[in-house]
Amino acid sequence: MGAVPSTPSLSGARPQDTAGYLIGSFVGEKSFPIGSDFWQKLLELPLNLHWPTHRVHEACKLFAQNNCNTRHLAKILIHLSWCLQECVSNSGALSEVYAKAVNAVYISSIFLKYLIENAQSNSIEEFHLSLNESEPAPNSFKTDQNIESLVMHSVLNFIGSVEVSPNTYLLHQELLNFMLVAMSTQLLYGPAPGPTDMNPFIDAAMAQESSMVRLVVRRLLLNYIIRPRIPFNSASYPVFSGGSQPGVLQRVSSAAATFVLLPFNYLVSSAGDGSRNPLADISLHVLLILNYYHKSVVGDGSLTDRSDDSATSDSLSKGKTYFSDNPYCKALENARDIEFDRVDIEGNAHSGSHVRLPFASLFDTLGMCLADETAVLLLYTLVHGNSDFLEYVLVRTDLDTLLMPILETLYNASKRTSNHIYILLIILLILSQDSSFNASIHKMVLPSIPWYQEHLLHRTSLGSLMVIILIRTVKYNLSKLRDLYLHTTCLATLANMAPHFHHLSAYASQRLVSLFYMLSRKYNKLAERIDDKMGKSGSLGQDNLAEDLSAELHIYTDFLRIVLEILNAILTYALPRNPEVVYAIMHRQEVFEPFKNHPRFSELIENIYMMFTQLHFSYEQESHPEEFFTPYIWRVALAHRGLSFNPSAINLFPVDLPIEASSRFALNFKDIKMWML
């Protein structure tokens, strides 16, 4: 089968105890029993030898060839579980125990990642996550137990129950890296989960007890909020060294030109941003992946129905497919503020059944990080799914903490992905559904907005700025993205805000009238194209172009009506408070003149002073949001974590474009619905 090239031996060590020999044996043909002292020697190694990436790749290939016989992946995962159990059960565990656990999880991640990205089938048997029946094993170990469940239970139990400290920091980080690798089986399948998808590790995570799930969700969010930074030196981090020998953790500070025996660069590329907080970032990536995972199963209808979807194979055509419950999603949706204990009508507290979090700290952390797409995804997940957090946000008096970074990001839309922009707009739409929000944003006056370059904005209200940025986003979309649903989201938010406008600035009022002008120009161009087509043939015809033009004209007709109703709502419900809007309309009367006799617009223009029912929009998530969010989250995770996954193995999303510069890939409005009430 070949062998891994030899490496320099440790000074004074026997050949059979050297790193090269032990790693070569791990990937080689010989099977070592689960109880062999080989495993202790392997995990106690100070892995400080330097191998280039191609040699690690050779070792992985050799491991993949032999694992079916040796079952060494299963065995090292078992030893990882045992190490973690010892760490949890003994709070005063020696640094050597943590070092063994770090070695075990790191070696496991390297070889598991290779097996996943080179998987040849949908069968879990390809990983050989079991021991041979003839395998000698300790009496305490049941050879028929589910190894992926064993290891995920141990990993999640450690994450949820062991505090992050100088002694445990890197083990926490490596375990989260391992989870990212283990859950990357999702990359092998399409965005719509199917019953034949094989995700053994994430399925095992879903099967954990709710009490453990709550602990894990809490820990991941606390990691994100606290953002712990542990100095990488042996004085504060004893795991870094053992005696006179440097440990495996030296790889973190290795020179960029060299690699340790199992180089960190093999798992993670150098594309990561060094200014980011590694533990906080990966905690959030793992949480979002867990939160949006849905397992599709064939059942009897007792679970979430998706029977309207087409079956993926003939064997499934006789049954219906359903989604199993996601305990992580439920835990996040039911998270409560640590400062506020909600009680039922009988006065009974239920703090034990909920994740308890400091909402104030979470709010502030999100405000600092909203330039990052993962922070935006977390904020969306919370304001959409967690009513308590949404209520908390709406009663904060410093809404500028969240809104200013959101508006600045929208201002720089050309530098962001369309997914990033769209999720931000949905967040604004959700917030605008609350009348107190719409009123409070006009009470906060901003002395200046230095990042806004087109016009000097002096003592502008937060509400006026929000109007200006939303209209600017529509203009950008008209010229660049041409996304009709982005238009809808912006206009729906403005419509929700309109009855609550208070002292809208002159510039914001002018931009509001110019919004009608921008959309009317697009409408007129479409109408002219249709007239030209009808003039040449005498009829519009039934070809695809004619249908597209007609449909688009109808959409822009609705857009113009929404803008007119926004203006009517201001004049009807907020006229005394917004004289600048009246001045802007009077100054640009010619903009509205061409539409006075149009059957769809005439009553809105001619009867501008009559009472109208308030126009109100709300956001409703599609029943299968994972088809959008799962690919989106993995794209962001791969880009931010720099995980160098084999592109040819990825089926979850297109990989023909650079990950960081991708366009929107699965965002149809069948995924995101807008309802006008």
C-alpha positions in Angstrom: 0.0 0.0 0.0 3.0 2.3 0.4 4.0 4.3 3.5 4.2 7.8 4.7 7.8 9.2 4.3 9.8 8.9 7.4 10.5 12.0 9.6 13.3 12.9 11.9 13.0 11.1 15.2 12.7 12.8 18.5 16.0 13.1 20.4 16.5 9.9 22.5 13.2 8.3 21.5 12.9 4.8 20.3 11.9 4.5 16.6 8.5 3.0 17.5 7.7 6.0 19.6 8.6 8.7 17.1 5.9 10.9 15.5 6.7 9.7 12.0 6.4 6.0 13.0 3.1 6.6 15.0 1.4 8.6 12.3 2.6 6.2 9.7 1.1 3.4 11.7 -2.1 5.3 12.1 -2.6 5.6 8.4 -1.1 2.2 7.5 -2.4 -1.3 7.0 -2.0 -2.7 10.5 -5.0 -2.4 12.7 -4.3 -1.5 16.3 -6.9 -2.7 18.9 -8.9 0.0 20.6 -7.2 -0.9 23.9 -3.6 -0.9 22.5 -1.1 1.4 24.1 -0.4 2.7 20.6 -3.3 5.2 21.0 -1.9 6.6 24.2 1.5 7.1 22.5 -0.1 8.7 19.5 -2.2 11.2 21.5 0.7 12.1 23.9 3.0 13.1 21.1 4.3 16.6 20.9 3.4 17.1 17.3 6.1 19.6 16.3 7.5 18.1 13.1 7.1 20.0 9.9 5.5 18.4 6.9 4.4 20.2 3.7 0.8 19.9 2.6 1.4 17.3 -0.2 2.8 14.8 2.4 -0.3 15.3 4.6 -2.4 14.7 1.5 -0.5 11.5 0.8 -1.1 10.4 4.4 -4.8 11.1 4.0 -5.0 9.0 0.8 -3.3 6.1 2.5 -5.6 6.4 5.5 -8.7 6.3 3.2 -7.4 3.1 1.6 -6.8 1.3 4.9 -9.5 2.7 7.1 -12.0 0.1 5.9 -9.9 -2.6 7.4 -8.2 -0.8 10.3 -11.3 1.2 11.5 -8.8 3.7 12.8 -11.2 6.7 12.3 -13.8 5.0 14.6 -11.1 4.2 17.1 -9.6 7.7 17.3 -13.1 9.1 17.7 -13.7 6.7 20.6 -10.5 7.9 22.2 -11.5 11.5 21.6 -14.8 10.7 23.4 -13.0 9.1 26.3 -10.6 12.1 26.6 -13.5 14.5 26.7 -15.3 12.4 29.3 -12.3 12.6 31.5 -12.0 16.3 31.0 -15.6 16.8 32.0 -15.7 14.4 34.9 -12.5 15.8 36.4 -12.7 19.6 36.6 -9.1 19.7 37.8 -7.8 17.5 35.0 -4.1 17.9 34.3 -3.0 19.8 31.2 -1.8 16.5 29.7 -5.4 15.3 29.5 -6.4 18.4 27.6 -3.4 18.1 25.3 -4.4 14.5 24.5 -7.9 15.7 23.7 -6.6 18.4 21.5 -4.4 16.0 19.6 -7.3 13.6 19.2 -9.7 16.1 17.9 -7.2 17.7 15.6 -6.1 14.4 14.0 -9.7 13.3 13.7 -10.6 16.6 11.9 -7.8 16.2 9.4 -8.7 12.7 8.3 -12.5 13.0 8.6 -12.4 16.1 6.4 -10.6 14.1 3.7 -13.0 11.2 3.8 -16.0 13.6 3.6 -14.8 15.6 0.7 -13.8 12.5 -1.2 -16.9 10.5 -0.4 -18.0 8.3 -3.3 -21.6 7.4 -2.1 -24.5 8.3 0.1 -23.8 5.5 2.5 -22.5 6.1 6.0 -20.7 2.7 5.7 -18.1 4.5 3.7 -16.8 6.1 6.9 -16.6 2.7 8.6 -17.8 4.2 11.9 -17.9 0.9 13.7 -15.5 -1.7 15.0 -15.0 -5.2 13.5 -17.0 -7.8 15.4 -13.8 -9.7 16.2 -12.2 -6.5 17.6 -10.9 -6.9 21.2 -12.3 -4.1 23.3 -12.4 -3.1 27.0 -15.3 -4.6 28.9 -16.8 -1.1 29.5 -17.1 -0.5 25.8 -20.1 -1.9 23.8 -18.8 -2.7 20.3 -22.3 -2.1 18.7 -22.8 1.4 20.0 -23.3 4.2 17.6 -19.9 5.9 17.4 -21.1 9.2 15.7 -23.6 9.5 18.5 -20.9 8.8 21.1 -18.5 11.4 19.8 -21.1 14.1 19.3 -22.5 13.6 22.7 -19.0 13.9 24.2 -18.2 17.0 22.1 -21.4 18.8 22.9 -21.3 17.8 26.5 -17.8 19.4 26.8 -18.8 22.5 24.9 -22.0 23.0 27.0 -20.6 22.1 30.5 -17.0 23.2 30.6 -16.2 26.9 31.0 -13.9 28.6 28.5 -10.6 29.3 30.4 -6.9 29.6 29.6 -6.7 25.8 30.1 -9.7 24.9 27.9 -9.7 27.7 25.3 -8.0 25.9 22.5 -9.8 22.6 23.1 -13.1 24.5 22.8 -11.9 26.0 19.5 -10.7 22.7 18.1 -13.9 21.0 19.0 -15.9 23.6 17.2 -13.6 23.2 14.2 -14.2 19.5 14.4 -18.0 20.2 14.4 -17.7 22.3 11.3 -15.8 19.5 9.6 -18.2 16.8 10.8 -21.2 18.8 9.6 -19.7 19.6 6.2 -21.4 16.5 4.8 -24.2 19.0 4.0 -22.0 20.4 1.3 -22.3 17.2 -0.6 -26.0 17.6 -1.2 -28.4 20.1 -2.8 -30.1 23.0 -0.9 -33.4 21.1 -0.5 -32.8 18.3 2.1 -33.8 14.8 0.9 -34.4 11.6 2.8 -31.3 10.0 1.2 -28.9 12.7 2.4 -26.3 11.3 4.7 -25.4 13.7 7.6 -24.5 11.3 10.5 -22.8 13.7 12.8 -25.3 16.5 12.6 -28.1 14.0 12.9 -26.5 12.8 16.1 -26.3 16.4 17.3 -30.1 16.7 16.7 -30.7 13.6 18.8 -29.2 15.0 22.0 -31.4 15.7 25.1 -33.0 19.1 25.2 -31.1 20.0 28.4 -27.8 19.5 26.7 -29.0 21.4 23.6 -29.8 24.4 25.7 -26.4 24.3 27.4 -24.7 24.2 24.0 -26.8 27.1 22.5 -26.1 29.1 25.6 -22.3 28.4 25.4 -22.1 29.3 21.7 -23.9 32.6 22.2 -21.9 33.4 25.3 -18.7 32.8 23.3 -20.0 35.2 20.7 -21.0 37.8 23.2 -17.9 37.6 25.5 -15.5 37.1 22.6 -12.8 35.6 24.9 -9.2 36.3 23.8 -6.6 34.0 25.4 -3.0 35.0 25.0 -1.0 32.2 23.2 1.9 31.7 25.5 2.9 28.9 27.8 2.7 30.9 31.0 -1.1 31.5 30.7 -1.8 28.4 28.5 -0.1 25.4 30.0 -1.4 23.1 27.3 1.1 24.7 24.9 4.0 22.9 26.5 4.8 19.7 28.2 8.1 19.5 29.9 10.8 20.6 27.6 8.9 19.6 24.4 6.7 22.0 22.5 3.2 20.7 22.0 0.8 20.3 19.1 -0.6 23.8 19.7 2.7 25.3 18.4 1.1 25.1 14.9 -1.0 28.2 15.7 2.1 30.4 15.9 4.2 28.6 13.3 5.8 30.6 10.5 3.6 30.9 7.4 6.2 29.2 5.3 6.3 25.9 7.4 3.7 23.4 8.4 3.5 21.1 11.4 3.1 17.4 11.1 -0.6 17.8 10.4 -0.7 21.5 9.3 -3.5 23.8 10.3 -3.2 25.2 6.8 -4.4 21.8 5.5 -7.8 22.4 7.2 -7.9 26.2 7.0 -6.5 28.4 4.3 -4.7 31.7 5.0 -7.7 33.7 3.8 -9.0 34.4 7.3 -9.0 37.8 8.8 -6.6 37.9 11.7 -8.5 40.7 13.4 -11.5 38.6 14.0 -12.2 36.6 17.2 -11.7 33.0 16.2 -13.7 31.4 19.0 -16.6 33.9 18.7 -16.7 33.5 14.9 -16.7 29.7 14.8 -19.2 29.5 17.6 -21.7 31.6 15.6 -21.1 29.6 12.4 -21.7 26.3 14.2 -24.8 27.7 15.9 -26.3 28.9 12.6 -25.6 25.7 10.8 -27.3 23.8 13.7 -30.2 26.2 13.8 -31.1 25.9 10.1 -30.6 22.2 9.7 -33.7 20.2 8.8 -33.6 16.4 8.4 -36.0 15.2 5.7 -37.6 11.8 6.5 -40.3 9.6 5.1 -43.1 9.3 7.7 -46.7 9.1 8.5 -47.5 12.8 8.6 -46.8 13.5 12.2 -44.0 15.9 11.4 -43.7 19.1 9.4 -45.3 18.3 6.0 -43.4 19.0 2.8 -45.4 16.5 0.7 -45.9 19.1 -2.0 -42.2 18.7 -2.9 -41.3 16.1 -5.5 -39.8 12.9 -4.3 -36.1 12.4 -5.0 -36.4 8.8 -6.0 -38.9 6.2 -7.1 -38.5 4.3 -3.8 -39.8 7.4 -2.0 -42.7 8.1 -4.2 -45.2 6.1 -2.2 -44.5 7.9 1.0 -44.5 11.5 2.1 -41.4 13.4 3.2 -41.4 15.4 6.4 -39.0 17.5 8.5 -38.0 16.3 11.9 -37.9 18.9 14.7 -34.8 20.9 15.3 -34.1 21.3 19.1 -31.4 24.0 18.5 -33.9 26.1 16.6 -36.4 25.7 19.4 -33.9 26.6 22.0 -32.8 29.7 20.2 -36.4 30.8 19.6 -37.3 30.3 23.3 -34.2 32.0 24.7 -35.0 34.5 27.5 -33.3 37.6 28.9 -31.3 36.7 32.0 -32.5 40.0 33.6 -36.2 39.2 33.2 -37.9 36.1 34.4 -41.1 35.5 32.6 -43.8 33.8 34.7 -47.0 32.2 33.7 -50.5 33.4 34.8 -50.2 31.3 38.0 -46.9 33.0 38.9 -44.7 29.9 38.2 -41.3 30.6 36.8 -39.9 28.5 34.0 -36.3 29.5 33.9 -35.0 26.0 33.8 -36.6 25.2 30.4 -35.1 28.2 28.6 -31.7 29.4 27.5 -30.9 32.4 29.7 -28.9 35.1 28.0 -27.9 38.7 28.7 -29.9 40.4 26.0 -28.2 43.8 26.7 -24.8 42.4 25.9 -26.1 40.5 22.9 -27.7 43.6 21.6 -24.4 45.6 22.0 -22.3 42.8 20.5 -24.5 42.6 17.4 -24.3 46.4 17.1 -20.5 46.2 16.9 -20.5 43.3 14.4 -23.2 44.0 11.9 -20.7 44.6 9.1 -20.2 40.8 9.2 -22.8 38.7 7.4 -22.9 36.1 10.2 -23.9 38.8 12.7 -26.6 39.9 10.3 -27.9 36.3 10.0 -28.0 36.0 13.8 -29.9 39.2 14.2 -32.4 38.1 11.5 -32.8 34.7 13.2 -33.5 36.4 16.6 -35.9 39.2 15.5 -37.8 36.8 13.3 -37.9 33.8 15.5 -37.6 35.0 19.1 -40.4 37.3 20.1 -38.8 38.1 23.4 -35.6 39.4 21.8 -37.6 41.4 19.2 -39.6 43.0 22.0 -36.4 43.8 23.8 -35.0 45.5 20.7 -38.1 47.5 20.1 -38.1 49.0 23.7 -34.4 50.0 23.6 -34.0 53.8 23.5 -30.6 53.5 21.6 -31.8 51.9 18.4 -29.0 53.7 16.6 -26.7 51.0 18.0 -28.3 48.5 15.5 -29.6 50.9 12.9 -26.5 52.9 12.1 -24.3 50.0 11.1 -27.2 48.5 9.1 -27.8 51.8 7.3 -24.1 52.3 6.7 -23.8 48.8 5.2 -26.8 49.5 2.9 -25.1 52.8 1.9 -22.1 50.7 0.8 -24.2 48.1 -0.9 -21.9 47.9 -3.9 -19.2 46.4 -1.6 -21.6 43.7 -0.1 -23.2 40.6 -1.4 -26.8 40.8 -2.5 -27.7 38.3 0.2 -26.2 40.5 2.9 -28.2 43.5 1.6 -31.4 41.6 1.4 -31.3 40.1 4.9 -30.6 43.6 6.3 -33.7 44.9 4.4 -35.8 42.1 5.8 -34.6 43.0 9.4 -35.7 46.7 8.7 -39.1 45.4 7.4 -39.6 43.3 10.5 -38.8 46.2 12.8 -41.0 48.6 10.8 -44.1 46.4 11.6 -44.1 47.9 15.0 -45.6 51.4 15.4 -43.5 52.3 18.4 -40.4 51.6 16.4 -41.6 53.9 13.6 -42.3 56.7 16.1 -39.1 56.4 18.2 -36.7 56.5 15.3 -37.8 60.1 14.6 -37.1 61.2 18.1 -33.4 60.5 17.9 -31.5 63.4 16.2 -28.0 62.6 14.7 -25.6 65.6 14.8 -23.9 64.4 11.6 -23.4 61.3 9.4 -19.8 61.5 8.2 -20.1 58.4 5.9 -22.9 59.9 3.8 -21.1 61.7 1.0 -23.8 62.9 -1.4 -25.3 65.5 0.8 -24.4 67.3 4.1 -26.7 65.8 6.7 -26.8 68.0 9.7 -29.0 67.2 12.7 -31.0 64.7 10.8 -33.3 62.3 12.6 -32.6 58.6 12.5 -36.0 58.1 10.8 -35.1 60.6 8.1 -31.8 58.9 7.5 -33.6 55.5 7.2 -35.9 57.0 4.5 -32.9 58.4 2.6 -31.0 55.1 2.7 -34.0 53.0 1.7 -34.6 55.2 -1.3 -31.0 55.2 -2.2 -31.1 51.4 -2.1 -34.0 51.4 -4.5 -31.9 53.6 -6.8 -28.9 51.4 -6.6 -31.1 48.4 -7.3 -32.6 50.0 -10.3 -29.2 50.5 -11.9 -27.2 47.5 -10.7 -29.1 44.5 -9.2 -32.5 44.9 -10.8 -34.1 42.8 -8.2 -37.9 43.2 -8.0 -38.1 41.7 -4.5 -35.6 44.1 -3.1 -37.8 46.9 -4.4 -40.8 45.3 -2.7 -38.9 45.1 0.6 -37.8 48.7 0.6 -41.2 50.0 -0.4 -43.0 47.9 2.1 -40.8 49.2 4.9 -41.4 52.8 3.8 -45.1 52.2 3.7 -45.1 50.9 7.2 -43.1 53.9 8.4 -45.1 56.6 6.5 -48.0 57.2 8.9 -45.5 57.8 11.7 -43.2 60.2 9.9 -42.3 63.1 12.2 -40.5 66.2 11.0 -39.1 64.4 7.9 -36.2 66.5 6.7 -36.3 68.5 3.6 -33.7 66.3 1.9 -35.6 63.1 2.8 -38.8 64.6 1.6 -37.2 65.5 -1.7 -35.8 62.0 -2.1 -39.3 60.6 -1.5 -40.7 62.5 -4.4 -37.7 61.6 -6.5 -38.5 57.9 -5.7 -41.8 58.3 -7.6 -39.9 60.0 -10.4 -37.3 57.2 -10.6 -39.9 54.4 -10.7 -42.1 56.4 -13.2 -39.2 56.6 -15.6 -38.8 52.8 -15.5 -42.6 52.4 -15.9 -42.6 54.8 -19.0 -39.8 52.9 -20.6 -41.6 49.6 -20.2 -44.8 51.1 -21.5 -43.0 52.5 -24.6 -41.4 49.1 -25.4 -44.9 47.5 -25.2 -46.4 50.2 -27.4 -43.6 49.7 -29.9 -44.2 46.0 -30.0 -48.0 46.5 -30.4 -47.4 49.1 -33.1 -45.4 46.8 -35.3 -47.6 43.7 -35.0 -51.0 45.1 -34.0 -51.0 43.1 -30.8 -48.7 42.3 -27.9 -48.4 38.7 -28.9 -47.9 35.7 -26.8 -44.1 35.2 -26.9 -42.0 35.1 -23.8 -40.7 38.6 -24.2 -44.2 40.0 -24.4 -45.2 38.1 -21.3 -42.1 39.4 -19.4 -42.7 43.0 -20.4 -46.4 42.8 -19.4 -45.6 41.2 -16.1 -42.8 43.7 -15.3 -45.1 46.7 -16.3 -47.7 45.3 -13.9 -45.1 45.1 -11.1 -44.0 48.7 -11.6 -47.6 49.8 -11.7 -47.9 48.4 -8.2 -44.7 50.0 -7.1 -45.9 53.4 -8.2 -49.2 52.9 -6.4 -47.4 52.0 -3.2 -45.3 55.2 -3.4 -48.5 57.3 -4.0 -50.1 55.6 -1.1 -47.1 56.4 1.0 -47.4 60.1 0.1 -51.2 59.9 0.8 -50.5 58.3 4.2 -48.1 61.1 5.2 -50.6 63.8 4.2 -53.5 62.0 5.8 -52.1 60.9 9.1 -49.0 63.0 9.6 -49.5 66.3 7.7 -49.0 68.8 10.5 -45.7 67.2 11.4 -44.3 67.0 7.9 -44.5 70.4 6.1 -41.3 69.6 4.1 -43.2 66.7 2.3 -45.9 69.2 1.2 -43.2 71.6 -0.1 -41.4 68.8 -2.0 -44.7 67.6 -3.7 -45.6 71.2 -4.7 -42.1 71.8 -6.0 -42.2 68.7 -8.2 -45.9 68.7 -9.3 -44.8 68.0 -12.9 -43.7 64.5 -11.8 -47.2 63.5 -11.1 -49.0 65.3 -14.0 -48.6 62.5 -16.6 -50.4 60.1 -14.3 -53.5 62.2 -13.4 -55.6 60.5 -16.0 -54.2 57.0 -15.6 -56.9 54.6 -14.4 -54.6 53.0 -11.8 -53.3 56.2 -10.3 -55.9 59.0 -10.9 -57.7 58.6 -7.6 -54.5 58.6 -5.6 -53.3 61.8 -7.3 -56.6 63.7 -7.5 -57.8 62.8 -4.1 -54.5 63.3 -2.3 -56.3 65.1 0.5 -58.9 62.4 1.2 -58.6 59.8 4.0 -57.1 56.5 3.1 -56.7 53.2 5.0 -53.2 52.8 6.2 -51.1 50.5 4.0 -49.3 47.9 6.1 -46.8 45.2 5.2 -45.6 42.3 7.2 -42.9 39.7 6.7 -43.5 35.9 6.7 -40.8 33.3 6.3 -41.4 30.5 3.8 -42.0 27.1 5.4 -38.7 25.7 4.0 -36.2 28.5 4.7 -33.3 26.1 4.9 -33.2 25.9 1.1 -31.9 29.5 1.2 -30.2 29.7 4.6 -28.2 26.5 4.6 -26.3 27.2 1.4 -25.9 30.9 2.5 -24.6 30.1 5.9 -22.1 27.5 4.5 -20.9 30.0 1.9 -20.2 32.5 4.6 -18.6 29.9 6.9 -16.3 28.7 4.2 -15.3 32.2 3.3 -14.8 33.5 6.8 -13.2 30.3 8.3 -11.2 29.7 5.1 -12.1 26.0 5.2 -10.4 24.7 2.0 -13.1 22.2 1.1 -12.7 20.3 -2.3 -14.8 22.5 -4.7 -15.7 19.6 -6.9 -17.4 17.8 -4.0 -19.7 20.7 -3.2 -23.3 20.4 -4.4 -25.0 22.6 -1.9 -24.3 25.8 -4.0 -22.6 26.7 -7.2 -18.8 27.0 -6.9 -18.0 28.5 -10.3 -17.8 32.0 -8.7 -15.5 33.0 -5.9 -17.2 32.4 -2.6 -16.8 35.9 -1.3 -18.0 37.5 -4.5 -21.0 35.3 -5.2 -24.3 36.6 -6.4 -27.6 35.6 -4.8 -27.9 31.9 -5.5 -31.2 30.6 -4.1 -33.2 33.6 -3.2 -36.5 33.4 -5.0 -39.5 34.9 -3.4 -40.9 31.5 -3.0 -38.4 31.5 -0.1 -39.3 34.9 1.3 -42.9 36.0 1.2 -44.3 39.5 1.5 -47.9 39.9 2.5 -49.9 43.2 2.3 -52.5 43.4 5.0 
